[in-house]
């Protein structure tokens, strides 16, 4: 598979995972009401998420990405910093 196809598939997996988790979140029970989803549907969603997760792992290995990516918090100390180009003095020849 070429790089573009791998990235397209990664994007597709991400979209499917986000959509499924949004459905679960939107249909979550509130105030003790019964779930609108049947047990079979819940199991089907879990199975789909497992397949998506497995494929995302395979794709990450194929593209050389690491699986230890984590969200960063705004108050977390950054591991790198950026420098504005305008702050670099111009050389005079």
N, C-alpha and C positions, 0 to 999 in steps of 0.2 A: 504494500500500500504506500502511496506517496504521502508526503507531509501534509498537503492540503486536505486529502481525504481523512487522514488521522485527526487533524484539527477540527474538521467538520463533524466527525463522529464524536469527538470530545464535546463539542458544543451541543450536539443533539442529546447526548447522555445527560449533560448538565441541565438542559431545558426540560427533559422528561422527569428528572429527579425533582427539580423545583416545582414542576406542575403537580406531580403526585403528592409532594409534601404540602403544597398549598391546599389541595383538595382535602387532605387529612386535617389540616389546621382549620379550614373553613367548616368542616362537618363535625368537629370535636364537640362532645357533649358539654352542655352548660347547665348549671342548676339542677343536676340530677336527672335530666331528661335522657331517654334512651337514644342510643346512636342511630342515625338514619341509615348507616351502612350495615349490611349483613356480615356475619362472621366470615363467610366465604369471600366477600369483597375485601374485608380487612386482610385476610390471609393472602389474597391475590395481590394487593398493594404491597404487602411485605415481601412477597416473592419477587415482584417486579423491581423493588428497590434493591434487593440482594443481587439480582442479575445486573442491574445498572452499576452497582458498586463494584462488582467483579470486573465488568468490562472497563470501567473507569481506571481500575488498578492496572489492567492489561495495557490500556492505551498509555497510561503514564509511564509504564516500563518501556514501551515501544518508542516513545518520544524522548526518553531520558529525563523526564521530570521526576522530582522527588515527591513522595507522598506525605511529607511532614509539613506541608503548607498549613499555616494557622492564621487566623485573623489577628490583626494588630490593633491594639487599643491606643487611643489618642494620647494617653498619659504614659505609655510605655516608652522607655528610652530607645531611640532609634539606633540601629546597628551601623548606619551610614548617614551622611548628611550631604545636602546639595549645596553647590556654590553657584551663585549668580554670575553669569558671564560678564555682566557689567561691572562687577567688583574686581575683575582681573585687570591690572593696569596694562595699558598699551605699551608695547616696546617701541622705543625710538631708535631708529637706525642710524 
